[in-house]
Amino acid sequence: MTTPLLSISGLTKAYPGVVANDAVSFDIMEGEVHALLGENGAGKSTLVKMIYGLVKPDSGAMALHGAPYAPPDPHAARKAGVAMVFQHFSLFEAMSVAENVALGMEEPPRLRDLATRIRDVSETYGLPLDPGRIVGDLSAGERQRVEIIRCLLQDPRLLIMDEPTSVLTPQEVEILFQTLRKLSAEGVAILYISHKLEEIRSLCDQATILRQGRNVGTCLPRETSAREMAEMMVGSSFAAPERAPRAPGEVALEITGLSVASPSAFGTALKDIHLSVQAGEILGLGGVAGNGQDELLAALSGELPSDAGAIRLNGTPIGRFGPTARRELGLLAAPEERLGHAAAPDMSLTENAFLTGAQREGLTARGFIRWTASRAFARAIIERFDVRTPGPDVAARALSGGNLQKFVIGREVLQRPRVLVVNQPTWGVDAAAAAAIRQALLNLAANGAAILCISQDLDELMEISDRFGALNEGRLSEIRPAQDLNVEEIGLMMGGAHGMEVAHV
């Protein structure tokens, strides 16, 4: 085609104190898989929100099929043939697949007819779904299928996908890519956002790079290395994480026979978990989302009580201790859900720094908050972890997801934990920021901390872990030396492959 499917010309959007998009221009052709790359805060989310009608641009214009395109809301965008699969699923767990799909359609047919269409479309695109299943019983990969099928039933010409593989096993990623290639062959354009640059190289035809709100260039991913793309995103070179020589010491964290019910009706109970982590060691735990990761972190942080002796910190039973008592002893945790769990959205960064740093950073005196010290602690996190924000008085919700992630991880690392439990430490952050966070975890271990890293990023786990295990349906696989595993074996462990025995380590 000579006429682009979507043409973006000079789109600009500013918020108080920041220009999110500064005269951004590029084209997306019919049938093209087009990557949108950029470090955290580069303006990717704002741009796709303007395309999808969630945000109105201050200036600039768009054209769809050569005609002016300015959707006032997502309804208008969908009607024009633009669909979007968000990074965070918007599904009701207590409802069926068909009911959830119906809620996302402008004029849904009868449920019986819709169920037939869901089966037909899901089988056509290699994403099999049972329309009668309750969403709360689905895996993360199956939930993503619901979101995709809901979009496909609207016959989109442009499909926007935001970090679509963050909750998938390697095998599920390949299934998704086969589906996207089939859609591309049928003429559907795909705007693909991801920080996983090797995936971009495998899937995408073209890439547009944003930096500080501006379009700084394009590249052909198949002809550009992941490192070259990462350096285009940040505008400079950056160092890959380096392992310092370290010898694991005494056992710092020990879990023996940990079994706890999930507080959520659709959560996963932990079943007889046994593991130990030594001082100076990083133990990586993989697993598809929803297999007990959140429950394990809650049990270790003190949010979910357990039998007194099921968890020991340097030999002391802490199963009945609350979060504050565990923090005072040196067990710190950073949960996956950064906005609402790890950080209070409407509180400032200073207040959020105080919330978990009060005890270990001495941020109170005679029952009063030491605001000057709290602000200094927040500033130290911002500077040390390159958090892009005007200052420590900004509300947490004003940060991009990746920048808030850097703040949350930095807040815990700078408190010098004896044991750090972290879930998805680099989720949604760019390559340079991910490298910095992983280096911080490696440095922490080199200084004698024991680290339990829960992640769905297999490259991350292989890069920093000394040993590896996988959670599946609340059970822990055999824990093995990371250097003895390949990605395929890990993917099978995450998927609960038969033959992976529960180990007492």
N, C-alpha and C positions, 0 to 999 in steps of 0.2 A: 504494500500500500504506500501511496505517496502522502495521503492525508492521515495524520495521527488519529488514533482512537481518542486519546485525551491529550490536549495541548494546554500546558500551564505557562502563563506569561506574566512575569513580574509580581507574583503573589507576595504580599507583605502583610504581616500581622505582628503588632506590638502590644505588649502588656506593660504595666507600670515597672519601670526599671530594666526592661529587657525587650529586645527585638527578637521575637521567636523565629520569624521568617523575613528575610530581607531581599525582596525582588527576585524570588526563586522562579526559574524558567526551565522547563524540559518537556519532552514529548514521550508518550507511551504509544507504541504501535499495536495494532491488532495481532493477537496471538503471541505477543512478546511477554517473557517473564523478566520483569524489570526490578532490579534491587534498588532499595533506598537505604543508603548507608550513612552513618554519622555517629560520632561519639555521643555520650549522654548529654542532653541539653542542646543538641545541634539543631533541633526543630523538626524532627521527623514526625512526631506525634501531632504537632500543630498542623503540619502540612496535610496529613491524611485526614485529619478532622475537617479541614476546609473542603477537601475533595468529597467527603462523605456527608457534608451539610451540618456538622456539629458545631462548627465555628465559622463565622463570617469574616472574610479577609478585609483588611483596611483599604487595600488597593490591589490592582492587578486583575487579571481575567483568566477564565478557563473556557475551553471549547471541547465539546464532546461530539464526535462524528462531524466535526466541522461547524457545529452550531453553538452559539453561546450557552454556557453551562454555569449556573450559579445557584446550586440547591439551597433553599432556605432551611431545610431540615433533612434528616435521614430518610424520611418517607419519600421526599422528592428525589433523593439520590437513588434509592432503590427502584423507584418508578422509571428512572432514566437508564437503569441497567447497571448501577454501581452497587456492589455488595461488599461487606467487610466482616472478617472473622477477627475478633478482638483477642488480645493477649489474655485477658481475664474472661472466662466463660460467663455468659449471662443466662444461666439455666436454673430452673426450679427443681431441686432434688427430689421433692415428693411427688412430682408429676411424671407422666410417661414421656417417652421419646416423641410420640406423635403429638401429645398435648403441648410440649415445649416448641416443637416445630410450628404448630398452628399459631402459637402466640407471636411468633416472629414474622408471620405472613400478613399481607394487607387484606386479602380476602380468602381465608382458608376454606377448603372444601370440607365436607363431612369427614369425621375422623376415620370412618371405614375406608373411604376413597383415598384420604391422605395417607393412611397406612400402606395401601397398595402402591402409591406413588413413591413413598419413602423406600420401600423394598426394591422397587424397580430402579430408581436412581442410584441407591446405595450399591446395588449389585453391578450396575453399568459402570460405575466409577471405582469399583474395587474397594468400597468402604462399607462392608456389610453391617446392617443395623437391624435389630428387632424393634419395630415401632411400639410394641407393647411393654417393653422393659421400663422399669422405674429408673430415672436418671441417677438417683443416689446410689444405685447398685452398679453403675458403670465405671470402668476404669477411666483414667484421664484421657487416654487415647480415644476411647469410645465416645467420651463427651465431646471431644474435638470433632469427631465425625458428625455428631448431631449439629454442631454449629455450621460445618461445611455443607451438609445436606440441606439445611435450612436455607443457606445462600443459593445453592444450585437449583433448588425448586423455583427460584425466582428468575431463572434463566439470565444470569448476569453477563454483561459484556466486559466488565472490569471487576476483578476480585482482588480486594486488598487483604493481605494476611500479615498480622503483626506478631512476630516471634512465635510462629506456629509449631516449632519442634521442641519447645522448652520442656514439655511434659511427656515426650515420647521416647521409647526405646529405639535403638538403631534399626531394628526390624520394622517398627511402625513408621519411622522416618522414610524408609525406602518405599513403603506402601503409599504414603502421602505424596512423595515425589512422583511416583508413577501416575497418581491421580492428576497432579498438577500438569504433568507433561501431556496427558490425554486432553485436558481442558485447553491447553495451549495449542495443541494440534487442531482443535475444533474452532480456533479463532478467539478464544477468551484471553484477554490480557490480564496479567497478574502483576500486581505491585507488591513486592515481597520485602518485608522488613525483618532483618535478623542480625544478630551480632556474631553468628557462627559463620565465619568467612569461608571455610572449606565447603559448607553447604551452598553458599552463594556461588562459589566457583563451579560446583557440580550442576546446579540447577539453572542459573540465571543467564540470560542473553546479554544484558546491558546493566550497568550500575551507575546511578547518580549519587554523588557524594556531597553531603551537607556538612558544613563546618561553621559554627557560630551563626546559624541561620541562613548562610549563603550557599549557593551551589558553587562548589569549588572545582568541579570537573566530573568527567565520566570516564568509564573504563569498560573493557570487555573482560568480565570475570575469568573466563577460561584461559585468557592470555595474561592474567595478572596474578601474582602470588598473593596469598592471604596477608603476608607481612606488608607487601606494597600497598594493598588496600587499606590496611590498618594505619599505615603511616600517612596515606592521603587523608584519612579521617581526622587524625590528630594534628597534621601539619608538621610532624617531626618524627624522628626515630625514637624508639623506646626499647628498653632492655627486657628480654625474656626472663622469667623467674629463674633464680639460681639456687640450687640446694647447697647449703653449707654442711660440711661433715658434722654428724651428730651421732651420739651413742645413746639409745634409749636408757632411761634410768629405772627407778622403782615404779611399781604400778600406782598411778595417780587416781584413776577412775576404774571401778570394778562393778559390774552388774551381774547379779546372780539370780536366775530364775524369776526375772521380772515379767509379771503378767498383770496388765491393767486393762479395764474396759475403757472404750472411747467415750468421752462426754457427748459426742455427736451421734445422732441416730444413724447417720450414714458414714460414721468414722470406722476405723479399723482397730480392734483390740490387739494389744501386744500379747504374744503367747510365748512364755518361757524363754525370754531373752537372756543370753549369757555372753558377756564380752569383757575385755579389759583393755585399757589404754595406758601406756607407760609415759612417764615424763619424757619430753623430747620426741614424742612419736605423733604422727598424723595417721589416724585410722579413718579411711574413707568408706562411707556407706552409700551404696546406690539403691535405686528402686524407682519404679514408675510412681508418679504422684498418687497418693491415696492408699498406700500400703503400710501405713503406720509411722511414717516419718514425723508428722506433726505430734502424734501421741508420744513418740519416744522423746522428742525435744521437750514436751510439756512435762513428762515424767522426770527428766533430768534437771529441768529448770526449777522444779518445785511447784509448778502450776497444777500438776496432776499427782496427788499423793499416792504412795505405794507402801508396801510392807517395809518396815523400818530397816531391815538388813538387806533389802534387795539392791540398794545402791550404796556404795561406799566411796568416800572421798579421802584419799590418803589413809585408808583403813578405818575411818570414822563412818558409822552407819548414818545416812542422812535421808533415808526414804521418807521420814515424817517431817523433815525440815521444810519450811516455806522458802520462796524465792529470795527474800532478803537475807535470811540466815545462810543460805547456800552462797550467795554473793560475798558475804563477809568472809566465808571460808575460802573463797577463790574460785568457785564454779560459776562461770558466766555463760549466758546463752544469747544467741541472736536468731530469732525465728524467721521463717520464710516470709510471712505476710508483713511487709515493712510498714504499710500505712494502716494503722488501726491496732496492730499487735506490737510490732517493734517500735513504732513511733505513734504519738498522739497527733492526729492530723492538724488540729487547730492550735496546738501549742507551738511556741517558737523553738528553734533549734537549741537555744540556751535551756529552755525548760525541759526539752527532751533529753539533753545531756545530763541534766540534774536527776531525771527520773531513775536512771540506772546507775549513775555515778555518785550518788549522794554519799554512800558509805565508803567506798574505796578511794574516792577522791577528796574526802573530807569537806563536802560542800554544805555542811550545816554547822552552826555554832550556837549552843544553848537553845536548841529548838528552832532557830531561825535559819532561813536559807541565806547562804553567802552568795549573793548575786554576782558580785565582781569575780569571784573564783569560778562560779558556774559559767559565766560568759567567757572567761579565759579558757576554760576546758573546752567549750564549744568551738572557740576560735582555733584551738590547737587541733581539734578533729578536722575542721574545715581546711586548715593549711596542710596538715600532714597527709590527708587523703584527697586533696585537690577537689573538694566539694564546690561545684560551681553555684554560688549563691551570693547575693549582695552582702550578707552578713549574718551573724548569729541570732538576730531578732526576727528573721523571716520565719513564717509558719512552715511546718514540715510539709504540708500539702502543696506548698508553692514550688517545691523542688521537683525536677523530673525524677522518674522512677529510679534511674541509674544513680543519680546524685544522692538521693535519699538512701539508697543501698550503701553507697560509700560512707555516708555519715553513720549509719547504723553499725556497720562492721567496724569502722574506725573507733567509734565510741567504746566498744567492748575491748578491742585490741589495746587501746591506750590505757586501759585499767589494769594491765599486766595480770591476766588471769593465770591461775595454776592449771585450770582445766577450762577449755573453751568448747562449747557445743554450738555448732553453726549449721543452719539449714539453708541451702542454696546461696552460698556467699557471693557469687558473681552473677546471680540471675538478673538479666536485663541490663547488664553493663557492657560498655564497649571493650574492645580488645586491650587497649592500653590500661583502662581502669581494672579490668579483670587481672591483667598481669601484675598490677600494683597490689591488689588485694591478695592474690596468691602468694606474692613475695612477702607480704606482711604476715601471712599465716606461717610460711616457712621460717621466717625470722623468729616468730613467736616460739615455734617448736625448737629452733636452735638455741633459744634462751631458756629452754627447760619446761615449757608448757606442754601439756597433753592436749591434743586437739581431736575432737570427733567431728568430722566434716561430712554432712549429709548433702548429697547433690545428685541431680539428674544429668549433669554435664560430665560425660565419661572422660573426655579429654582432660578436664580439670582434675578429676579423681586420679587419673593416671599420672598427671604431672606432679601432684603434691603428696600423694598417699604413700605410706610405707606398707600398709596392709589394706585389704579390701574385703568387704562383705556386702550382701544385698538383702534388703527387706522385701518380702512378698507375703501379702495377706497377714501381716503382723508377725511373721516368723523370720528369723535371721538365718541366712545361708552359712555354709562353712566360710570362715575367714581365712584368706590366703594372702601370701606376699604379693603385692601389686605388680612387681616386676615379672612374675610368672604368668600373668594373664594377658590376653589380647581382648580387643573391644568386642569381638563376637562372643567370647566366653562370658564377658561381663553382661552383655545384653541378654544372654540366656539366663544368667543368674537373676537379673532384674525381673525377667518375665516369669520366674518360678519354674524353670526347667526341671524336669524330673531328674533325680539322681543327685541333686544338691542337698546334702544332708544338713540338718541343724547341728551346729557345732557348739561345744562348751569350750570356750577359749579363755 
